[in-house]
Amino acid sequence: MAATLLSLSVCAAFAQQASPAASASGNTAAADVWKYKTKRLDRAGVDALLAKPQKLVVIDVRRPDELTAKGSFPVYLNIQVNDVEKSLAYIPKDRAILTVSNRAHRAGAVGDLLTSKGFKVAGAAGSQDYEDQGGTITRVTAPPPKPTTASAAP
């Protein structure tokens, strides 16, 4: 009986460890169920939008630390999820909108919000998904801090 319980707990522990790896490798996991009305775009869909930059605005909804660590598309507006609704006046209504997050879920939620406010949302994308599919992500490195100089006493 103890051997059976041990065997089951080892299998459960392995399954918990295997799930994130399956998601990272591109396999669809139960946690990756798309529940948004906004279309989730793959690399080809994103590339088609990026080919017409004069008709597009990219809104990246991630925190600055995520943008620095993971990169994004060449040009984007960075409006974090909690600030989108109060920033609507700054978002152009005459262009298609691509919302971006790491794996597209926050982008999907923001896409649904923008659509409900009358914006033309072309889709949501995950920058990590895009990169996993062979797309090129731009990485920005923060400038080094300026050296402090001791001020001379008068």
PAZAPA-4460 file (N, C-alpha, C; in steps of 0.05 Angstrom, whole numbers, plus 32768, in hexadecimal, padded with zeros to 4 digits):
% residues 154
    n_x    n_y    n_z   ca_x   ca_y   ca_z    c_x    c_y    c_z   seq   type   mol
   8010   7FE8   8000   8000   8000   8000   8011   8019   8000     1      M     A
   8026   8019   8011   8038   8030   8013   8047   8034   7FF8     2      A     A
   804E   801E   7FEB   805C   8020   7FD1   8049   802C   7FBC     3      A     A
   8030   8025   7FBD   801C   8031   7FAA   8019   804F   7FAE     4      T     A
   8017   8057   7FC8   8015   8074   7FCE   802E   8083   7FC5     5      L     A
   8045   8077   7FCB   805E   8084   7FC3   805F   8087   7FA4     6      L     A
   8057   8072   7F96   8057   8072   7F79   8044   8088   7F6E     7      S     A
   802C   808A   7F7A   8019   809F   7F72   8024   80BB   7F77     8      L     A
   8030   80BF   7F8E   803B   80DA   7F94   8052   80E1   7F82     9      S     A
   8063   80CE   7F7B   8078   80D3   7F68   806D   80DA   7F4D    10      V     A
   8059   80CC   7F44   804C   80D2   7F2A   8040   80EE   7F2A    11      C     A
   8032   80F5   7F41   8025   810F   7F43   803A   8125   7F42    12      A     A
   8050   8121   7F51   8066   8135   7F52   8072   8138   7F36    13      A     A
   8076   8122   7F28   8082   8124   7F0D   806F   8132   7EFA    14      F     A
   8055   812D   7EFC   8041   813A   7EEB   8041   8158   7EF0    15      A     A
   8043   8161   7F09   8044   817D   7F0F   805D   818A   7F03    16      Q     A
   8073   817C   7F04   808C   8187   7EF9   808B   8187   7EDA    17      Q     A
   807D   8174   7ECF   807D   8171   7EB2   806A   8186   7EA5    18      A     A
   8056   818F   7EB2   8043   81A1   7EA6   804F   81BB   7E9D    19      S     A
   805F   81C9   7EAD   806B   81E2   7EA2   807D   81DD   7E8A    20      P     A
   808B   81C6   7E8A   809D   81C0   7E74   808C   81BC   7E5A    21      A     A
   8075   81AF   7E5D   8064   81AB   7E46   805A   81C6   7E3B    22      A     A
   8053   81D8   7E4D   804A   81F3   7E44   8060   8202   7E36    23      S     A
   8078   8200   7E42   808F   820F   7E37   8097   8204   7E1B    24      A     A
   8092   81EA   7E17   809A   81DF   7DFD   8086   81E4   7DE7    25      S     A
   8070   81F1   7DEE   805C   81F7   7DDA   8043   81E6   7DDA    26      G     A
   8044   81D0   7DEA   802C   81BF   7DEC   8016   81CE   7DFB    27      N     A
   7FFD   81CA   7DF3   7FE7   81D7   7E00   7FE1   81C9   7E1A    28      T     A
   7FE2   81D7   7E30   7FDD   81CC   7E4B   7FC1   81D6   7E53    29      A     A
   7FB5   81C8   7E66   7F9B   81CF   7E70   7F9B   81EC   7E7A    30      A     A
   7FB1   81F5   7E86   7FB2   8210   7E91   7FB3   8225   7E7B    31      A     A
   7FB8   821D   7E62   7FBB   8230   7E4C   7FA1   8232   7E3B    32      D     A
   7F8A   822C   7E47   7F71   822E   7E39   7F6B   824B   7E33    33      V     A
   7F65   8251   7E1A   7F5F   826C   7E11   7F42   8273   7E17    34      W     A
   7F3D   8287   7E28   7F22   828D   7E31   7F19   82A9   7E28    35      K     A
   7F27   82B5   7E15   7F21   82D0   7E0D   7F14   82D1   7DF2    36      Y     A
   7F05   82E7   7DED   7EF9   82EB   7DD3   7F0E   82F4   7DBE    37      K     A
   7F22   8303   7DC8   7F38   830C   7DB6   7F46   82F5   7DAB    38      T     A
   7F4C   82F6   7D91   7F5A   82E0   7D83   7F77   82DE   7D8D    39      K     A
   7F80   82C6   7D93   7F9C   82C1   7D9B   7FAC   82BD   7D81    40      R     A
   7FC0   82CD   7D7D   7FCF   82CC   7D64   7FE9   82BC   7D67    41      L     A
   7FEF   82AD   7D52   8008   829F   7D50   801D   82B1   7D42    42      D     A
   8034   82A7   7D3D   8049   82B7   7D30   8040   82C2   7D15    43      R     A
   8034   82B1   7D05   802C   82BA   7CEA   8018   82D2   7CEC    44      A     A
   8005   82D0   7CFF   7FF2   82E5   7D03   7FFE   82FF   7D0C    45      G     A
   8012   82FD   7D1E   8020   8314   7D28   8031   8320   7D12    46      V     A
   803F   8310   7D03   8050   831A   7CED   803F   8328   7CD8    47      D     A
   8027   831F   7CD3   8016   832C   7CBF   800E   8348   7CC9    48      A     A
   8009   834B   7CE3   8003   8365   7CEE   801B   8377   7CEE    49      L     A
   8032   836D   7CF6   804B   837D   7CF7   8054   8386   7CDC    50      L     A
   804B   8378   7CC7   8053   8380   7CAB   8046   839A   7CA3    51      A     A
   8031   83A3   7CB2   8023   83BC   7CAB   8023   83CF   7CC4    52      K     A
   803B   83D9   7CCB   803D   83E8   7CE4   802C   8402   7CE4    53      P     A
   8027   840D   7CCD   8017   8426   7CCC   7FFA   8421   7CD3    54      Q     A
   7FF1   8408   7CD4   7FD6   8401   7CDB   7FD3   83F3   7CF6    55      K     A
   7FE9   83F3   7D06   7FEA   83E3   7D1E   7FF5   83F3   7D36    56      L     A
   7FEA   83ED   7D4D   7FF7   83F5   7D66   7FF9   83DC   7D78    57      V     A
   8011   83D8   7D83   8016   83C1   7D94   8015   83CC   7DB1    58      V     A
   8004   83BF   7DC1   8002   83C7   7DDD   800C   83AF   7DEE    59      I     A
   8023   83B3   7DFB   802E   839F   7E0C   8025   83A4   7E29    60      D     A
   8018   8391   7E35   800B   8396   7E4F   801C   838B   7E66    61      V     A
   8035   8385   7E61   8046   837A   7E76   8054   8390   7E87    62      R     A
   805E   8388   7E9E   806E   8399   7EAF   8089   839F   7EA2    63      R     A
   8095   83B6   7EA8   80AF   83BD   7E9D   80C4   83A7   7EA1    64      P     A
   80C5   839B   7EB9   80D9   8386   7EBE   80D5   836E   7EAB    65      D     A
   80BC   8368   7EA4   80B7   8352   7E91   80C1   835A   7E75    66      E     A
   80BC   8373   7E6D   80C6   837C   7E53   80E4   837B   7E51    67      L     A
   80F1   8383   7E66   810F   8382   7E66   8119   8365   7E65    68      T     A
   810C   8354   7E74   8115   8338   7E76   810F   8328   7E5D    69      A     A
   80F7   832C   7E52   80ED   831B   7E3C   80ED   8328   7E21    70      K     A
   80EE   8342   7E1F   80ED   8350   7E06   80D1   8353   7DFB    71      G     A
   80CE   8361   7DE5   80B4   8365   7DD8   80B8   836A   7DBB    72      S     A
   80A4   8376   7DAE   80A5   837C   7D92   80B4   8397   7D8E    73      F     A
   80BC   839E   7D75   80CD   83B5   7D71   80C2   83CF   7D7C    74      P     A
   80A8   83D4   7D7A   809C   83ED   7D84   8081   83E6   7D91    75      V     A
   807C   83F1   7DA9   8063   83EB   7DB7   805D   8401   7DCB    76      Y     A
   8044   8402   7DD3   803C   8412   7DEA   803C   83FF   7E02    77      L     A
   8047   8407   7E18   8047   83F7   7E30   8032   8402   7E42    78      N     A
   801B   83F5   7E44   8006   83FC   7E57   8000   83E3   7E67    79      I     A
   8007   83E4   7E80   8002   83CC   7E91   7FE5   83C7   7E95    80      Q     A
   7FDE   83AE   7E99   7FC2   83A5   7E9B   7FB1   83B7   7EAC    81      V     A
   7FBA   83BE   7EC3   7FA9   83CE   7ED6   7FA6   83EB   7ECD    82      N     A
   7FB6   83F4   7EB9   7FB4   840F   7EB0   7FA6   8413   7E96    83      D     A
   7F9E   83FD   7E89   7F92   83FF   7E6E   7F79   8410   7E6E    84      V     A
   7F67   840B   7E80   7F4D   8419   7E7F   7F50   8437   7E83    85      E     A
   7F62   8440   7E94   7F66   845C   7E98   7F78   8469   7E82    86      K     A
   7F83   8458   7E70   7F94   8462   7E5A   7F87   8461   7E3F    87      S     A
   7F6D   845C   7E3E   7F5F   8458   7E24   7F62   8470   7E11    88      L     A
   7F63   8489   7E1C   7F66   84A1   7E0C   7F80   84A2   7DFC    89      A     A
   7F94   8493   7E05   7FAE   8493   7DF8   7FB1   847D   7DE3    90      Y     A
   7F9D   846C   7DE0   7F9F   8456   7DCD   7F90   845E   7DB4    91      I     A
   7F9E   845D   7D9D   7F91   8465   7D84   7F7A   8452   7D7C    92      P     A
   7F64   845E   7D72   7F4D   844D   7D6A   7F4E   8448   7D4C    93      K     A
   7F60   8454   7D3D   7F61   8452   7D20   7F74   843C   7D17    94      D     A
   7F7F   842D   7D29   7F92   8417   7D22   7F89   83FD   7D2F    95      R     A
   7F91   83E7   7D22   7F8D   83CD   7D2E   7FA0   83CB   7D46    96      A     A
   7F97   83BC   7D5B   7FA6   83B9   7D73   7FAF   839C   7D77    97      I     A
   7FC8   8399   7D7D   7FD3   837F   7D85   7FDA   8382   7DA2    98      L     A
   7FCE   8372   7DB4   7FD5   8372   7DD0   7FE9   835C   7DD5    99      T     A
   7FFD   8361   7DE7   8013   834E   7DEC   8017   834B   7E0A   100      V     A
   801C   8332   7E11   8026   832B   7E2C   803A   8313   7E28   101      S     A
   8041   8306   7E3D   8055   82F0   7E3B   8049   82D8   7E2B   102      N     A
   8032   82CE   7E34   8025   82B7   7E27   8009   82BD   7E1D   103      R     A
   8003   82D7   7E1A   7FEB   82E1   7E0E   7FD2   82E3   7E1F   104      A     A
   7FD2   82D8   7E37   7FB9   82D8   7E47   7FB2   82F4   7E51   105      H     A
   7FC5   8303   7E5C   7FBF   831E   7E64   7FB7   832F   7E4B   106      R     A
   7FC5   8329   7E35   7FBF   8337   7E1C   7FA3   8331   7E12   107      A     A
   7F9A   8319   7E16   7F7F   8311   7E0E   7F6A   8320   7E1F   108      G     A
   7F6F   8322   7E39   7F5D   8330   7E4A   7F5B   834E   7E43   109      A     A
   7F72   835A   7E3D   7F73   8376   7E35   7F66   837A   7E1A   110      V     A
   7F6A   8367   7E08   7F5D   8368   7DEE   7F3F   8368   7DF0   111      G     A
   7F34   8357   7E02   7F17   8357   7E06   7F0E   8371   7E11   112      D     A
   7F1D   837D   7E24   7F15   8397   7E30   7F15   83AD   7E1A   113      L     A
   7F2A   83AE   7E0A   7F2C   83C2   7DF5   7F16   83BF   7DE0   114      L     A
   7F0F   83A6   7DD9   7EFA   83A1   7DC6   7EDF   83AB   7DD1   115      T     A
   7EDB   83A7   7DEB   7EC2   83B0   7DF8   7EC0   83CF   7DF9   116      S     A
   7ED7   83DC   7DF6   7ED8   83F9   7DF6   7ED9   8405   7DDA   117      K     A
   7ED5   83F4   7DC5   7ED4   83FE   7DAA   7EED   83FE   7D9A   118      G     A
   7F03   83F3   7DA5   7F1C   83F2   7D96   7F1D   83DA   7D83   119      F     A
   7F2D   83DC   7D6E   7F30   83C6   7D5A   7F47   83B5   7D62   120      K     A
   7F42   839F   7D71   7F57   838E   7D7A   7F5A   8377   7D66   121      V     A
   7F72   8376   7D5A   7F78   8361   7D46   7F7E   8346   7D53   122      A     A
   7F89   8347   7D6C   7F8F   832E   7D79   7FA2   8332   7D91   123      G     A
   7FA7   831C   7D9F   7FB9   831C   7DB6   7FCF   8308   7DB0   124      A     A
   7FE7   830F   7DBA   7FFE   82FE   7DB5   800F   82FC   7DCE   125      A     A
   801E   82E6   7DD1   8031   82E3   7DE6   804D   82E6   7DDA   126      G     A
   805D   82F8   7DE4   8078   82FC   7DD9   8089   82E3   7DDC   127      S     A
   8085   82D4   7DF1   8094   82BB   7DF4   808A   82A6   7DE1   128      Q     A
   8070   82A5   7DDC   8065   8293   7DC8   8070   8299   7DAC   129      D     A
   8070   82B3   7DA6   807A   82BD   7D8C   8097   82B5   7D89   130      Y     A
   80A7   82B9   7D9D   80C4   82B1   7D9C   80C7   8293   7D9A   131      E     A
   80B7   8284   7DA9   80B8   8266   7DA8   80B2   825C   7D8C   132      D     A
   80A1   826C   7D7D   809A   8264   7D62   80AD   826E   7D4D   133      Q     A
   80C4   8279   7D55   80D9   8282   7D43   80D9   82A0   7D3D   134      G     A
   80C7   82AF   7D4A   80C7   82CC   7D45   80DD   82DA   7D55   135      G     A
   80E4   82F2   7D4C   80FA   8301   7D58   80EE   8316   7D6B   136      T     A
   80F7   8315   7D83   80EF   8328   7D98   8106   833B   7D9D   137      I     A
   80FF   8355   7DA0   8113   8369   7DA6   8118   836B   7DC4   138      T     A
   8131   836A   7DCC   8137   836D   7DE8   8145   8388   7DED   139      R     A
   813C   8395   7E01   8147   83AF   7E08   8156   83AC   7E22   140      V     A
   816E   83B6   7E23   817D   83B5   7E3B   817C   83D1   7E48   141      T     A
   8178   83D1   7E62   8176   83EA   7E71   8192   83F6   7E71   142      A     A
   8193   8411   7E6F   81AE   841E   7E70   81BA   841B   7E8C   143      P     A
   81D4   841A   7E8D   81E1   8418   7EA8   81DB   8432   7EB8   144      P     A
   81DA   842F   7ED2   81D6   8447   7EE2   81EC   845B   7EDF   145      P     A
   81E5   8475   7EE0   81F9   8489   7EDD   820B   8489   7EF7   146      K     A
   8225   848D   7EF3   8235   848D   7F0B   8230   84A6   7F1B   147      P     A
   822F   84A3   7F35   822B   84BA   7F46   8245   84C7   7F4C   148      T     A
   8245   84E2   7F4B   825D   84F0   7F51   8259   84FF   7F6C   149      T     A
   826F   8500   7F7B   826D   850E   7F94   826D   852B   7F8F   150      A     A
   825A   8539   7F9A   8258   8556   7F95   826D   8564   7FA7   151      S     A
   827A   8577   7F9C   828E   8586   7FAA   8281   8599   7FBE   152      A     A
   828B   859A   7FD5   8280   85AD   7FE9   8289   85C9   7FE2   153      A     A
   8278   85DE   7FE6   8280   85F9   7FDF   8294   8605   7FF1   154      P     A
***
